Amino acid sequence: MEAHERVLEWIHSTFDIENVTLQHEDSLPFGQRVWSEDDDDYAIVFFDESSDRVMCSFKEVKPYCFRVDPIVEFAEIYHQ
């Protein structure tokens, strides 16, 4: 599966896709900004090529990224 497909698959399995808006995030590889329809909150989901994993960062914790492991369904916190 391609990196872009992995990012979109993770977004669809994690967020209620009917209540969010996706926006391309040019600053990160295969990045998508996921906006909440209810408020001004967002997450940025992207593909980290060095670890071959989908990563996620949230508006409120910008200096941190969460590495997502879809097999065991947990996130590790990485300070950037």
N, C-alpha and C positions, 0 to 999 in steps of 0.2 A: 504494500500500500504506500502511495506517495505521501510525502510530508504534509502537503496541503490537505489531502483527504484525511489524514490522521488528526490534524487540527480541527477540521470541521466535524469529524466523528465525535471527538471529545466534547466539543461545544454542544452538539445535539444530545449527547448522553448526560450532560451535566446541567444545562440550563433549560428552562421552560421556553423553548424556541419561539413560541407564540407571543411571549411577553418581553422579548429582547429584540434589539436591532443590531445587525452586524455592520461593521465599518472596517474597511481595509486599513491596516496599520503598517505604513511603509517603513517604519524605523526598525522593524524586527522581521526575521525570516518567516514568511508565511503567516504574518501577524494578522490577527483579527481583534478589533475592539468590540466588546460585547456590552452594549448599552442597555440598562434596565429601562423599561417603559414607564415604571412607576415613579422613579426619582432620577437624580442626576448621577447615579452610580454606574461604574463600569469595571470590567475586567479586561485585561489584554492577554490573549492566548496566542502562543507562537510555538515554533518548532526550534529546539536547540540541537543543532547539527552535531555538536561535540559530544553530547550524551545520547543522541538519537531518541530524544523524548519530547513530548509536548510539555510546555511550561506555561504557567499562568501567573499574572501579577494583578493585584487589585488596586483600585484608586486610593484607598485609605492606607495602603502599605506599599507605596511605590518602591522603596529601596529593597523590597524583598520579592523574590520569585519563588514559585512553588513548582517543584518538579513532580510531574504526575506519572504514576506507574499504573497503567490501566489494568494490569494483571492482578495486582494485590489491592488496588483502589485506595491508595494513600498518597499524601503529598509530603515532600520534604521541603523545608524552608532553606533557601539560599540567600545570603545577604550579598548584594551587588555593590 
